[in-house]
Amino acid sequence: MKVKGRVFKYGDNVDTDVIIPARYLNTSDPQELAKHCMEDIDINFVKEVKQGDIIVADKNFGCGSSREHAPIAIKASGISCVIASTFARIFYRNAINIGLPILECEEAVKGIDAGDEVEIDFSTGTIKNITKNETYQAQAFPEFMQKIIESDGLIKYIQKDLV
């Protein structure tokens, strides 16, 4: 599976309260959450994000509370992947559970700038910065995780096996 999109770039410690502010947690509707995604750190994000775009961030992306609302808001906003130097562990697991691809690759984080066009091949872990003609290597997802993401999340992956 491959994705391609324009990059939104953020720094260290982007926490779940910045990804989706707590004042909007009175709903779990993905489309409603997407309307407020990243607004406390980037007021223009929801106006500018397009289907397939990519978030790149430094260390500890998704720290803070363990709510699934954060990766749901990101995915529903149209983001196809988040690349970071490191992720908070609970965010990492929640992202995979809802089918949001995330990759750890410090080299890519250092080389990619906001606005760059990037293509990602999840089966190989290859990240191509089309804008700069550079390639970075993240660890490819294990096959079972690829299947979860392709199924649009853990629940749908399990449901396919039950039918």
PyRosetta script that sets phi, psi and omega in degrees:
from pyrosetta import init, pose_from_sequence

init()
pose = pose_from_sequence("MKVKGRVFKYGDNVDTDVIIPARYLNTSDPQELAKHCMEDIDINFVKEVKQGDIIVADKNFGCGSSREHAPIAIKASGISCVIASTFARIFYRNAINIGLPILECEEAVKGIDAGDEVEIDFSTGTIKNITKNETYQAQAFPEFMQKIIESDGLIKYIQKDLV")
pose.set_psi(1, 134.2)
pose.set_omega(1, 178.7)
pose.set_phi(2, -124.3)
pose.set_psi(2, 149.5)
pose.set_omega(2, 173.4)
pose.set_phi(3, -135.0)
pose.set_psi(3, 156.5)
pose.set_omega(3, 177.5)
pose.set_phi(4, -144.0)
pose.set_psi(4, 137.1)
pose.set_omega(4, 179.0)
pose.set_phi(5, -170.1)
pose.set_psi(5, 176.4)
pose.set_omega(5, 178.9)
pose.set_phi(6, -88.9)
pose.set_psi(6, 148.4)
pose.set_omega(6, -172.5)
pose.set_phi(7, -96.0)
pose.set_psi(7, 135.5)
pose.set_omega(7, 165.2)
pose.set_phi(8, -107.4)
pose.set_psi(8, 125.9)
pose.set_omega(8, -174.3)
pose.set_phi(9, -116.8)
pose.set_psi(9, 137.9)
pose.set_omega(9, -179.2)
pose.set_phi(10, -134.9)
pose.set_psi(10, 169.3)
pose.set_omega(10, -175.4)
pose.set_phi(11, -92.4)
pose.set_psi(11, -149.2)
pose.set_omega(11, -179.5)
pose.set_phi(12, -77.7)
pose.set_psi(12, 156.0)
pose.set_omega(12, 168.2)
pose.set_phi(13, 55.1)
pose.set_psi(13, 43.1)
pose.set_omega(13, 173.9)
pose.set_phi(14, -74.2)
pose.set_psi(14, 107.6)
pose.set_omega(14, -173.3)
pose.set_phi(15, -92.7)
pose.set_psi(15, 168.4)
pose.set_omega(15, -175.5)
pose.set_phi(16, -64.6)
pose.set_psi(16, -25.2)
pose.set_omega(16, 177.6)
pose.set_phi(17, -73.6)
pose.set_psi(17, -23.1)
pose.set_omega(17, 174.7)
pose.set_phi(18, -84.3)
pose.set_psi(18, -37.7)
pose.set_omega(18, 179.7)
pose.set_phi(19, -62.3)
pose.set_psi(19, -49.1)
pose.set_omega(19, 174.7)
pose.set_phi(20, -140.4)
pose.set_psi(20, 103.2)
pose.set_omega(20, -177.0)
pose.set_phi(21, -55.3)
pose.set_psi(21, 142.3)
pose.set_omega(21, -175.7)
pose.set_phi(22, -56.4)
pose.set_psi(22, -27.6)
pose.set_omega(22, -178.1)
pose.set_phi(23, -65.5)
pose.set_psi(23, -11.7)
pose.set_omega(23, 179.5)
pose.set_phi(24, -106.5)
pose.set_psi(24, 11.0)
pose.set_omega(24, -175.9)
pose.set_phi(25, -84.9)
pose.set_psi(25, 13.6)
pose.set_omega(25, 176.5)
pose.set_phi(26, -82.3)
pose.set_psi(26, 4.9)
pose.set_omega(26, 176.3)
pose.set_phi(27, -137.5)
pose.set_psi(27, 154.8)
pose.set_omega(27, 171.7)
pose.set_phi(28, -118.0)
pose.set_psi(28, 10.9)
pose.set_omega(28, 178.2)
pose.set_phi(29, -68.8)
pose.set_psi(29, 118.0)
pose.set_omega(29, -176.9)
pose.set_phi(30, -55.1)
pose.set_psi(30, -41.9)
pose.set_omega(30, -178.1)
pose.set_phi(31, -68.4)
pose.set_psi(31, -35.3)
pose.set_omega(31, 176.9)
pose.set_phi(32, -69.4)
pose.set_psi(32, -41.6)
pose.set_omega(32, 177.3)
pose.set_phi(33, -62.7)
pose.set_psi(33, -40.0)
pose.set_omega(33, -178.7)
pose.set_phi(34, -60.2)
pose.set_psi(34, -30.7)
pose.set_omega(34, -179.6)
pose.set_phi(35, -63.8)
pose.set_psi(35, -17.9)
pose.set_omega(35, -176.2)
pose.set_phi(36, -120.8)
pose.set_psi(36, 7.3)
pose.set_omega(36, -178.0)
pose.set_phi(37, -60.4)
pose.set_psi(37, 128.5)
pose.set_omega(37, 174.6)
pose.set_phi(38, 65.9)
pose.set_psi(38, 8.0)
pose.set_omega(38, -171.8)
pose.set_phi(39, -63.9)
pose.set_psi(39, -25.8)
pose.set_omega(39, -180.0)
pose.set_phi(40, -81.3)
pose.set_psi(40, -12.1)
pose.set_omega(40, 177.7)
pose.set_phi(41, -112.7)
pose.set_psi(41, -24.7)
pose.set_omega(41, -175.9)
pose.set_phi(42, -151.0)
pose.set_psi(42, 90.9)
pose.set_omega(42, -174.6)
pose.set_phi(43, -59.9)
pose.set_psi(43, -25.9)
pose.set_omega(43, -178.3)
pose.set_phi(44, -89.6)
pose.set_psi(44, -6.1)
pose.set_omega(44, -175.9)
pose.set_phi(45, -52.8)
pose.set_psi(45, -54.4)
pose.set_omega(45, -175.1)
pose.set_phi(46, -65.3)
pose.set_psi(46, -26.4)
pose.set_omega(46, 178.2)
pose.set_phi(47, -78.9)
pose.set_psi(47, -29.2)
pose.set_omega(47, -172.7)
pose.set_phi(48, -102.3)
pose.set_psi(48, -23.2)
pose.set_omega(48, -175.5)
pose.set_phi(49, -65.5)
pose.set_psi(49, 139.5)
pose.set_omega(49, 177.7)
pose.set_phi(50, -122.3)
pose.set_psi(50, 156.0)
pose.set_omega(50, 177.7)
pose.set_phi(51, -54.6)
pose.set_psi(51, 127.6)
pose.set_omega(51, 178.3)
pose.set_phi(52, 98.9)
pose.set_psi(52, -12.9)
pose.set_omega(52, -179.8)
pose.set_phi(53, -61.9)
pose.set_psi(53, 167.3)
pose.set_omega(53, -170.5)
pose.set_phi(54, -131.1)
pose.set_psi(54, 139.7)
pose.set_omega(54, 172.0)
pose.set_phi(55, -100.6)
pose.set_psi(55, 134.5)
pose.set_omega(55, 173.3)
pose.set_phi(56, -122.4)
pose.set_psi(56, 132.8)
pose.set_omega(56, -178.1)
pose.set_phi(57, -145.5)
pose.set_psi(57, 163.6)
pose.set_omega(57, -179.5)
pose.set_phi(58, -79.5)
pose.set_psi(58, -133.9)
pose.set_omega(58, -172.1)
pose.set_phi(59, -81.7)
pose.set_psi(59, 150.0)
pose.set_omega(59, 167.9)
pose.set_phi(60, 63.4)
pose.set_psi(60, 38.8)
pose.set_omega(60, 178.5)
pose.set_phi(61, -65.4)
pose.set_psi(61, 134.4)
pose.set_omega(61, 177.2)
pose.set_phi(62, 84.8)
pose.set_psi(62, 17.9)
pose.set_omega(62, 177.9)
pose.set_phi(63, -69.1)
pose.set_psi(63, 170.7)
pose.set_omega(63, 179.8)
pose.set_phi(64, 105.5)
pose.set_psi(64, -141.9)
pose.set_omega(64, -175.2)
pose.set_phi(65, -70.2)
pose.set_psi(65, 164.2)
pose.set_omega(65, -174.9)
pose.set_phi(66, -94.0)
pose.set_psi(66, 11.7)
pose.set_omega(66, -175.5)
pose.set_phi(67, -64.4)
pose.set_psi(67, 141.8)
pose.set_omega(67, 177.4)
pose.set_phi(68, -75.3)
pose.set_psi(68, -11.7)
pose.set_omega(68, -178.5)
pose.set_phi(69, -55.2)
pose.set_psi(69, -35.4)
pose.set_omega(69, -175.6)
pose.set_phi(70, -63.8)
pose.set_psi(70, -56.2)
pose.set_omega(70, 178.3)
pose.set_phi(71, -66.7)
pose.set_psi(71, -29.0)
pose.set_omega(71, 176.6)
pose.set_phi(72, -63.8)
pose.set_psi(72, -44.6)
pose.set_omega(72, 179.2)
pose.set_phi(73, -62.3)
pose.set_psi(73, -41.9)
pose.set_omega(73, 179.7)
pose.set_phi(74, -62.9)
pose.set_psi(74, -50.0)
pose.set_omega(74, -178.5)
pose.set_phi(75, -62.3)
pose.set_psi(75, -45.0)
pose.set_omega(75, -178.2)
pose.set_phi(76, -67.0)
pose.set_psi(76, -23.0)
pose.set_omega(76, 178.7)
pose.set_phi(77, -72.7)
pose.set_psi(77, -15.1)
pose.set_omega(77, 179.9)
pose.set_phi(78, 114.0)
pose.set_psi(78, -6.9)
pose.set_omega(78, -179.5)
pose.set_phi(79, -64.1)
pose.set_psi(79, 131.0)
pose.set_omega(79, -177.7)
pose.set_phi(80, -94.4)
pose.set_psi(80, -17.6)
pose.set_omega(80, -179.0)
pose.set_phi(81, -167.2)
pose.set_psi(81, 149.8)
pose.set_omega(81, 170.3)
pose.set_phi(82, -117.6)
pose.set_psi(82, 128.5)
pose.set_omega(82, 175.6)
pose.set_phi(83, -112.8)
pose.set_psi(83, 130.7)
pose.set_omega(83, 178.6)
pose.set_phi(84, -145.8)
pose.set_psi(84, 163.0)
pose.set_omega(84, 173.9)
pose.set_phi(85, -65.0)
pose.set_psi(85, -45.6)
pose.set_omega(85, 175.4)
pose.set_phi(86, -148.7)
pose.set_psi(86, 156.9)
pose.set_omega(86, 177.1)
pose.set_phi(87, -120.2)
pose.set_psi(87, 149.3)
pose.set_omega(87, 167.8)
pose.set_phi(88, -63.1)
pose.set_psi(88, 137.0)
pose.set_omega(88, -173.0)
pose.set_phi(89, -59.4)
pose.set_psi(89, -43.0)
pose.set_omega(89, -177.8)
pose.set_phi(90, -67.6)
pose.set_psi(90, -36.1)
pose.set_omega(90, 176.4)
pose.set_phi(91, -64.1)
pose.set_psi(91, -42.9)
pose.set_omega(91, 179.6)
pose.set_phi(92, -55.8)
pose.set_psi(92, -50.2)
pose.set_omega(92, -178.4)
pose.set_phi(93, -65.6)
pose.set_psi(93, -43.2)
pose.set_omega(93, 178.5)
pose.set_phi(94, -61.5)
pose.set_psi(94, -40.4)
pose.set_omega(94, -180.0)
pose.set_phi(95, -61.7)
pose.set_psi(95, -48.0)
pose.set_omega(95, 179.1)
pose.set_phi(96, -63.1)
pose.set_psi(96, -42.7)
pose.set_omega(96, -179.1)
pose.set_phi(97, -58.2)
pose.set_psi(97, -32.3)
pose.set_omega(97, -179.3)
pose.set_phi(98, -99.4)
pose.set_psi(98, 2.0)
pose.set_omega(98, 175.5)
pose.set_phi(99, 85.8)
pose.set_psi(99, 24.6)
pose.set_omega(99, 175.6)
pose.set_phi(100, -97.1)
pose.set_psi(100, 113.4)
pose.set_omega(100, 179.4)
pose.set_phi(101, -67.9)
pose.set_psi(101, 134.7)
pose.set_omega(101, 176.0)
pose.set_phi(102, -136.7)
pose.set_psi(102, 141.9)
pose.set_omega(102, -178.6)
pose.set_phi(103, -130.7)
pose.set_psi(103, 138.6)
pose.set_omega(103, 172.0)
pose.set_phi(104, -97.9)
pose.set_psi(104, 122.4)
pose.set_omega(104, 179.4)
pose.set_phi(105, -161.4)
pose.set_psi(105, 95.5)
pose.set_omega(105, -177.1)
pose.set_phi(106, -61.9)
pose.set_psi(106, -37.7)
pose.set_omega(106, 179.1)
pose.set_phi(107, -60.0)
pose.set_psi(107, -43.4)
pose.set_omega(107, 179.0)
pose.set_phi(108, -64.9)
pose.set_psi(108, -42.5)
pose.set_omega(108, -179.8)
pose.set_phi(109, -59.4)
pose.set_psi(109, -41.2)
pose.set_omega(109, -179.8)
pose.set_phi(110, -69.9)
pose.set_psi(110, -33.5)
pose.set_omega(110, -174.2)
pose.set_phi(111, -90.3)
pose.set_psi(111, -20.4)
pose.set_omega(111, -175.1)
pose.set_phi(112, -96.1)
pose.set_psi(112, 134.7)
pose.set_omega(112, 177.6)
pose.set_phi(113, -112.3)
pose.set_psi(113, 161.3)
pose.set_omega(113, 174.9)
pose.set_phi(114, -55.8)
pose.set_psi(114, 136.1)
pose.set_omega(114, 178.7)
pose.set_phi(115, 89.9)
pose.set_psi(115, -15.0)
pose.set_omega(115, 177.1)
pose.set_phi(116, -62.9)
pose.set_psi(116, 150.1)
pose.set_omega(116, 173.2)
pose.set_phi(117, -96.8)
pose.set_psi(117, 129.4)
pose.set_omega(117, -173.5)
pose.set_phi(118, -129.5)
pose.set_psi(118, 142.5)
pose.set_omega(118, 174.8)
pose.set_phi(119, -121.5)
pose.set_psi(119, 136.4)
pose.set_omega(119, -177.4)
pose.set_phi(120, -124.9)
pose.set_psi(120, 133.1)
pose.set_omega(120, 173.4)
pose.set_phi(121, -109.4)
pose.set_psi(121, 106.8)
pose.set_omega(121, -175.2)
pose.set_phi(122, -69.5)
pose.set_psi(122, -27.4)
pose.set_omega(122, -178.3)
pose.set_phi(123, -71.2)
pose.set_psi(123, -25.2)
pose.set_omega(123, 179.8)
pose.set_phi(124, -111.9)
pose.set_psi(124, -16.5)
pose.set_omega(124, -176.0)
pose.set_phi(125, 79.8)
pose.set_psi(125, 11.0)
pose.set_omega(125, -178.4)
pose.set_phi(126, -79.5)
pose.set_psi(126, 130.2)
pose.set_omega(126, 177.5)
pose.set_phi(127, -117.2)
pose.set_psi(127, 117.2)
pose.set_omega(127, -179.9)
pose.set_phi(128, -108.0)
pose.set_psi(128, 123.8)
pose.set_omega(128, 173.1)
pose.set_phi(129, -90.3)
pose.set_psi(129, 99.4)
pose.set_omega(129, -176.6)
pose.set_phi(130, -65.2)
pose.set_psi(130, -38.0)
pose.set_omega(130, -179.0)
pose.set_phi(131, -59.9)
pose.set_psi(131, -43.6)
pose.set_omega(131, -175.6)
pose.set_phi(132, -102.5)
pose.set_psi(132, -1.3)
pose.set_omega(132, -177.4)
pose.set_phi(133, 55.0)
pose.set_psi(133, 48.9)
pose.set_omega(133, 177.9)
pose.set_phi(134, -124.4)
pose.set_psi(134, 153.4)
pose.set_omega(134, 178.5)
pose.set_phi(135, -127.2)
pose.set_psi(135, 138.8)
pose.set_omega(135, 179.3)
pose.set_phi(136, -126.8)
pose.set_psi(136, 155.0)
pose.set_omega(136, -177.6)
pose.set_phi(137, -119.3)
pose.set_psi(137, 113.5)
pose.set_omega(137, 171.5)
pose.set_phi(138, -98.7)
pose.set_psi(138, 166.8)
pose.set_omega(138, 175.3)
pose.set_phi(139, -75.1)
pose.set_psi(139, 129.6)
pose.set_omega(139, 178.1)
pose.set_phi(140, -65.9)
pose.set_psi(140, 151.4)
pose.set_omega(140, 175.3)
pose.set_phi(141, -66.9)
pose.set_psi(141, 140.9)
pose.set_omega(141, 170.4)
pose.set_phi(142, -60.0)
pose.set_psi(142, 156.7)
pose.set_omega(142, -175.5)
pose.set_phi(143, -55.0)
pose.set_psi(143, -42.4)
pose.set_omega(143, -178.4)
pose.set_phi(144, -64.4)
pose.set_psi(144, -35.6)
pose.set_omega(144, 178.0)
pose.set_phi(145, -71.2)
pose.set_psi(145, -36.9)
pose.set_omega(145, 175.3)
pose.set_phi(146, -59.6)
pose.set_psi(146, -40.3)
pose.set_omega(146, 179.6)
pose.set_phi(147, -66.7)
pose.set_psi(147, -37.8)
pose.set_omega(147, 177.2)
pose.set_phi(148, -63.3)
pose.set_psi(148, -46.1)
pose.set_omega(148, -179.5)
pose.set_phi(149, -65.7)
pose.set_psi(149, -44.7)
pose.set_omega(149, 178.8)
pose.set_phi(150, -63.0)
pose.set_psi(150, -27.9)
pose.set_omega(150, 178.3)
pose.set_phi(151, -82.6)
pose.set_psi(151, -1.6)
pose.set_omega(151, -179.2)
pose.set_phi(152, 72.8)
pose.set_psi(152, 31.5)
pose.set_omega(152, 174.2)
pose.set_phi(153, 123.8)
pose.set_psi(153, 165.2)
pose.set_omega(153, -175.6)
pose.set_phi(154, -62.7)
pose.set_psi(154, -43.2)
pose.set_omega(154, -177.7)
pose.set_phi(155, -61.9)
pose.set_psi(155, -46.9)
pose.set_omega(155, 179.6)
pose.set_phi(156, -67.3)
pose.set_psi(156, -32.8)
pose.set_omega(156, 176.5)
pose.set_phi(157, -62.9)
pose.set_psi(157, -45.4)
pose.set_omega(157, 179.7)
pose.set_phi(158, -68.3)
pose.set_psi(158, -41.0)
pose.set_omega(158, 179.7)
pose.set_phi(159, -60.5)
pose.set_psi(159, -36.4)
pose.set_omega(159, 178.9)
pose.set_phi(160, -61.6)
pose.set_psi(160, -37.0)
pose.set_omega(160, 179.9)
pose.set_phi(161, -73.8)
pose.set_psi(161, -22.9)
pose.set_omega(161, -178.5)
pose.set_phi(162, -84.7)
pose.set_psi(162, -19.1)
pose.set_omega(162, -176.2)
pose.set_phi(163, -84.5)
pose.dump_pdb("model.pdb")
